[in-house]
Amino acid sequence: MHARLVCLVILLLPGIALAQNAGVDAKACMPSGALDPGYERESREIEWPQEARRLRADVPNVSRHQDRLRLAIDGGTAVELQDCPYGDVGYQYLYERYDDPGRFYVVRTPGVDDFVWTLVMKRTGRLFTVHGAPVWASDKTRFLTVACSLQPSRGTLSIFAPSGDGLTTEVDIALPCATESCSARWDFESWISIACTPRDDTAKKGREFVLMRGKDGKWNKFGR
């Protein structure tokens, strides 16, 4: 009975349970719907030439062959990301950079009505989806992303920490992005400043607040 009570107390303690994400495997394109009419022209004339300069910075670990982006992973193998520009849920992979602190590749993944970032772990080839570019704290133990858009409707600041072969989500904080445009910066390793500006009148004063990480590992919000 005593052991059961101890377990119950641990489960109820705030800020202890963290969301662990093990990622997913790369998948082949399964065409569904019509091909995006602008995909081939825009890819060949705009996206792929611009991407080629970024690929050259990380040769021989990254390369492209037509609609397939190839990323080397540990052990001498590679993971292949295939564009799938079909229907209303089509998407494309565009190489951005290799992130040394996280040991993952950062890949922009625009869709028909969406935009996300795909992080590809160099050790395992597993894929993680985030909704903003990773911004690391100075000690490189965790990074934040900001998702602030009207279409699709998103308003979240998330903090992630590498954990083994995955990522742990330490906190998701709601942002008022329906009416304001928000940005965030690390001031210290455990201190993040957030500033939001009204979308309809940038001269008006918006909201400002901070996130501080306590000794218990929990992130606390202060300000208006």
Contacts in CASP RR format, 6 or more apart in sequence:
PFRMAT RR
TARGET T0000
AUTHOR 0000-0000-0000
METHOD contacts of the structure
MODEL  1
MHARLVCLVILLLPGIALAQNAGVDAKACMPSGALDPGYERESREIEWPQ
EARRLRADVPNVSRHQDRLRLAIDGGTAVELQDCPYGDVGYQYLYERYDD
PGRFYVVRTPGVDDFVWTLVMKRTGRLFTVHGAPVWASDKTRFLTVACSL
QPSRGTLSIFAPSGDGLTTEVDIALPCATESCSARWDFESWISIACTPRD
DTAKKGREFVLMRGKDGKWNKFGR
10 16 0 8 1.000
11 17 0 8 1.000
14 218 0 8 1.000
15 216 0 8 1.000
15 217 0 8 1.000
15 218 0 8 1.000
18 168 0 8 1.000
18 169 0 8 1.000
18 170 0 8 1.000
19 168 0 8 1.000
19 169 0 8 1.000
20 163 0 8 1.000
20 166 0 8 1.000
20 167 0 8 1.000
20 168 0 8 1.000
21 128 0 8 1.000
21 166 0 8 1.000
21 167 0 8 1.000
21 168 0 8 1.000
21 169 0 8 1.000
22 126 0 8 1.000
22 165 0 8 1.000
22 166 0 8 1.000
23 126 0 8 1.000
23 127 0 8 1.000
23 128 0 8 1.000
23 166 0 8 1.000
23 167 0 8 1.000
24 126 0 8 1.000
24 127 0 8 1.000
24 128 0 8 1.000
25 125 0 8 1.000
25 126 0 8 1.000
25 127 0 8 1.000
26 79 0 8 1.000
26 80 0 8 1.000
26 81 0 8 1.000
26 82 0 8 1.000
26 120 0 8 1.000
26 125 0 8 1.000
26 127 0 8 1.000
28 82 0 8 1.000
29 67 0 8 1.000
29 82 0 8 1.000
29 83 0 8 1.000
29 84 0 8 1.000
29 86 0 8 1.000
30 84 0 8 1.000
31 84 0 8 1.000
31 86 0 8 1.000
32 86 0 8 1.000
32 87 0 8 1.000
32 89 0 8 1.000
33 86 0 8 1.000
33 87 0 8 1.000
33 88 0 8 1.000
34 86 0 8 1.000
34 87 0 8 1.000
35 85 0 8 1.000
35 86 0 8 1.000
35 87 0 8 1.000
36 85 0 8 1.000
36 86 0 8 1.000
36 87 0 8 1.000
36 90 0 8 1.000
36 112 0 8 1.000
39 83 0 8 1.000
39 85 0 8 1.000
39 92 0 8 1.000
43 67 0 8 1.000
43 83 0 8 1.000
43 92 0 8 1.000
47 92 0 8 1.000
47 94 0 8 1.000
48 64 0 8 1.000
51 64 0 8 1.000
51 94 0 8 1.000
51 95 0 8 1.000
52 64 0 8 1.000
54 95 0 8 1.000
54 96 0 8 1.000
54 97 0 8 1.000
55 62 0 8 1.000
55 63 0 8 1.000
55 64 0 8 1.000
55 95 0 8 1.000
57 97 0 8 1.000
58 95 0 8 1.000
58 97 0 8 1.000
58 98 0 8 1.000
60 72 0 8 1.000
61 71 0 8 1.000
61 72 0 8 1.000
61 98 0 8 1.000
62 69 0 8 1.000
62 70 0 8 1.000
62 71 0 8 1.000
62 72 0 8 1.000
62 95 0 8 1.000
62 98 0 8 1.000
62 105 0 8 1.000
63 69 0 8 1.000
63 70 0 8 1.000
64 70 0 8 1.000
64 95 0 8 1.000
67 82 0 8 1.000
67 83 0 8 1.000
68 80 0 8 1.000
68 81 0 8 1.000
68 82 0 8 1.000
68 83 0 8 1.000
69 80 0 8 1.000
69 81 0 8 1.000
69 82 0 8 1.000
69 83 0 8 1.000
69 93 0 8 1.000
69 94 0 8 1.000
69 95 0 8 1.000
69 107 0 8 1.000
70 78 0 8 1.000
70 79 0 8 1.000
70 80 0 8 1.000
70 81 0 8 1.000
71 78 0 8 1.000
71 79 0 8 1.000
71 80 0 8 1.000
71 81 0 8 1.000
71 95 0 8 1.000
71 105 0 8 1.000
71 107 0 8 1.000
71 120 0 8 1.000
71 122 0 8 1.000
71 125 0 8 1.000
72 78 0 8 1.000
72 122 0 8 1.000
73 79 0 8 1.000
73 120 0 8 1.000
73 121 0 8 1.000
73 122 0 8 1.000
73 123 0 8 1.000
73 124 0 8 1.000
73 125 0 8 1.000
74 122 0 8 1.000
74 123 0 8 1.000
74 124 0 8 1.000
79 120 0 8 1.000
79 125 0 8 1.000
79 127 0 8 1.000
81 93 0 8 1.000
81 107 0 8 1.000
81 118 0 8 1.000
81 120 0 8 1.000
82 93 0 8 1.000
83 91 0 8 1.000
83 92 0 8 1.000
83 93 0 8 1.000
84 90 0 8 1.000
84 91 0 8 1.000
84 92 0 8 1.000
85 91 0 8 1.000
85 92 0 8 1.000
87 112 0 8 1.000
88 112 0 8 1.000
88 113 0 8 1.000
89 111 0 8 1.000
89 112 0 8 1.000
90 111 0 8 1.000
90 112 0 8 1.000
91 109 0 8 1.000
91 110 0 8 1.000
91 111 0 8 1.000
91 112 0 8 1.000
91 114 0 8 1.000
92 109 0 8 1.000
92 110 0 8 1.000
92 111 0 8 1.000
93 107 0 8 1.000
93 108 0 8 1.000
93 109 0 8 1.000
93 118 0 8 1.000
94 107 0 8 1.000
94 108 0 8 1.000
94 109 0 8 1.000
94 110 0 8 1.000
95 105 0 8 1.000
95 107 0 8 1.000
95 108 0 8 1.000
96 105 0 8 1.000
96 106 0 8 1.000
96 107 0 8 1.000
96 108 0 8 1.000
96 117 0 8 1.000
96 133 0 8 1.000
97 105 0 8 1.000
97 106 0 8 1.000
98 104 0 8 1.000
98 105 0 8 1.000
98 106 0 8 1.000
98 122 0 8 1.000
99 105 0 8 1.000
99 106 0 8 1.000
99 119 0 8 1.000
99 134 0 8 1.000
101 136 0 8 1.000
101 140 0 8 1.000
101 143 0 8 1.000
102 140 0 8 1.000
102 143 0 8 1.000
102 162 0 8 1.000
103 121 0 8 1.000
103 122 0 8 1.000
103 123 0 8 1.000
103 162 0 8 1.000
104 119 0 8 1.000
104 120 0 8 1.000
104 121 0 8 1.000
104 122 0 8 1.000
104 128 0 8 1.000
105 119 0 8 1.000
105 120 0 8 1.000
105 122 0 8 1.000
106 117 0 8 1.000
106 118 0 8 1.000
106 119 0 8 1.000
106 133 0 8 1.000
106 134 0 8 1.000
107 117 0 8 1.000
107 118 0 8 1.000
107 119 0 8 1.000
107 120 0 8 1.000
108 115 0 8 1.000
108 117 0 8 1.000
108 118 0 8 1.000
109 115 0 8 1.000
109 116 0 8 1.000
109 117 0 8 1.000
109 118 0 8 1.000
109 129 0 8 1.000
113 151 0 8 1.000
113 152 0 8 1.000
114 152 0 8 1.000
115 149 0 8 1.000
116 129 0 8 1.000
116 130 0 8 1.000
116 131 0 8 1.000
116 132 0 8 1.000
117 129 0 8 1.000
117 130 0 8 1.000
117 131 0 8 1.000
117 132 0 8 1.000
117 133 0 8 1.000
117 134 0 8 1.000
117 145 0 8 1.000
118 127 0 8 1.000
118 128 0 8 1.000
118 129 0 8 1.000
119 127 0 8 1.000
119 128 0 8 1.000
119 129 0 8 1.000
119 130 0 8 1.000
119 134 0 8 1.000
119 167 0 8 1.000
120 126 0 8 1.000
120 127 0 8 1.000
120 128 0 8 1.000
121 127 0 8 1.000
121 128 0 8 1.000
121 165 0 8 1.000
121 166 0 8 1.000
123 165 0 8 1.000
124 165 0 8 1.000
126 165 0 8 1.000
126 166 0 8 1.000
128 166 0 8 1.000
128 167 0 8 1.000
130 145 0 8 1.000
130 158 0 8 1.000
130 160 0 8 1.000
131 145 0 8 1.000
131 147 0 8 1.000
131 154 0 8 1.000
131 156 0 8 1.000
131 158 0 8 1.000
132 145 0 8 1.000
132 146 0 8 1.000
132 147 0 8 1.000
133 145 0 8 1.000
134 143 0 8 1.000
134 144 0 8 1.000
134 145 0 8 1.000
134 160 0 8 1.000
135 143 0 8 1.000
135 144 0 8 1.000
135 145 0 8 1.000
135 146 0 8 1.000
135 184 0 8 1.000
135 185 0 8 1.000
135 186 0 8 1.000
136 142 0 8 1.000
136 143 0 8 1.000
136 186 0 8 1.000
137 143 0 8 1.000
137 144 0 8 1.000
137 186 0 8 1.000
137 189 0 8 1.000
137 190 0 8 1.000
138 186 0 8 1.000
138 188 0 8 1.000
138 189 0 8 1.000
139 189 0 8 1.000
141 161 0 8 1.000
141 189 0 8 1.000
142 159 0 8 1.000
142 160 0 8 1.000
142 161 0 8 1.000
142 162 0 8 1.000
142 170 0 8 1.000
143 159 0 8 1.000
143 160 0 8 1.000
144 157 0 8 1.000
144 158 0 8 1.000
144 159 0 8 1.000
144 160 0 8 1.000
144 184 0 8 1.000
144 186 0 8 1.000
144 192 0 8 1.000
145 157 0 8 1.000
145 158 0 8 1.000
145 160 0 8 1.000
146 156 0 8 1.000
146 157 0 8 1.000
146 175 0 8 1.000
146 182 0 8 1.000
146 183 0 8 1.000
146 184 0 8 1.000
147 154 0 8 1.000
147 155 0 8 1.000
147 156 0 8 1.000
147 157 0 8 1.000
147 158 0 8 1.000
147 175 0 8 1.000
147 177 0 8 1.000
148 154 0 8 1.000
148 155 0 8 1.000
148 175 0 8 1.000
148 177 0 8 1.000
148 181 0 8 1.000
148 182 0 8 1.000
148 183 0 8 1.000
149 155 0 8 1.000
149 177 0 8 1.000
150 177 0 8 1.000
150 178 0 8 1.000
150 199 0 8 1.000
153 177 0 8 1.000
153 178 0 8 1.000
154 177 0 8 1.000
155 174 0 8 1.000
155 175 0 8 1.000
155 176 0 8 1.000
155 177 0 8 1.000
155 178 0 8 1.000
155 182 0 8 1.000
156 172 0 8 1.000
156 173 0 8 1.000
156 174 0 8 1.000
156 175 0 8 1.000
157 172 0 8 1.000
157 173 0 8 1.000
157 175 0 8 1.000
157 182 0 8 1.000
157 184 0 8 1.000
157 192 0 8 1.000
157 194 0 8 1.000
157 211 0 8 1.000
158 169 0 8 1.000
158 171 0 8 1.000
158 172 0 8 1.000
158 173 0 8 1.000
159 169 0 8 1.000
159 170 0 8 1.000
159 171 0 8 1.000
159 192 0 8 1.000
159 211 0 8 1.000
159 219 0 8 1.000
160 167 0 8 1.000
160 168 0 8 1.000
160 169 0 8 1.000
160 170 0 8 1.000
161 167 0 8 1.000
161 168 0 8 1.000
161 170 0 8 1.000
162 168 0 8 1.000
170 217 0 8 1.000
170 219 0 8 1.000
171 211 0 8 1.000
171 218 0 8 1.000
171 219 0 8 1.000
173 194 0 8 1.000
173 211 0 8 1.000
173 219 0 8 1.000
173 221 0 8 1.000
175 182 0 8 1.000
175 194 0 8 1.000
175 196 0 8 1.000
176 182 0 8 1.000
176 196 0 8 1.000
176 207 0 8 1.000
177 196 0 8 1.000
179 198 0 8 1.000
179 199 0 8 1.000
179 200 0 8 1.000
180 196 0 8 1.000
180 197 0 8 1.000
180 198 0 8 1.000
180 199 0 8 1.000
180 206 0 8 1.000
180 207 0 8 1.000
181 196 0 8 1.000
181 197 0 8 1.000
181 199 0 8 1.000
182 194 0 8 1.000
182 195 0 8 1.000
182 196 0 8 1.000
182 197 0 8 1.000
183 194 0 8 1.000
183 195 0 8 1.000
183 196 0 8 1.000
184 192 0 8 1.000
184 193 0 8 1.000
184 194 0 8 1.000
184 195 0 8 1.000
185 192 0 8 1.000
185 193 0 8 1.000
186 192 0 8 1.000
187 193 0 8 1.000
187 210 0 8 1.000
190 212 0 8 1.000
190 213 0 8 1.000
190 214 0 8 1.000
191 210 0 8 1.000
191 211 0 8 1.000
191 212 0 8 1.000
191 213 0 8 1.000
192 210 0 8 1.000
192 211 0 8 1.000
192 212 0 8 1.000
193 208 0 8 1.000
193 210 0 8 1.000
194 207 0 8 1.000
194 208 0 8 1.000
194 209 0 8 1.000
194 210 0 8 1.000
194 211 0 8 1.000
195 206 0 8 1.000
195 207 0 8 1.000
195 208 0 8 1.000
196 206 0 8 1.000
196 207 0 8 1.000
196 208 0 8 1.000
197 204 0 8 1.000
197 206 0 8 1.000
198 204 0 8 1.000
198 206 0 8 1.000
207 224 0 8 1.000
208 223 0 8 1.000
208 224 0 8 1.000
209 221 0 8 1.000
209 222 0 8 1.000
209 223 0 8 1.000
209 224 0 8 1.000
210 221 0 8 1.000
210 222 0 8 1.000
210 223 0 8 1.000
211 219 0 8 1.000
211 220 0 8 1.000
211 221 0 8 1.000
211 222 0 8 1.000
212 219 0 8 1.000
212 220 0 8 1.000
212 222 0 8 1.000
213 219 0 8 1.000
213 220 0 8 1.000
214 220 0 8 1.000
END
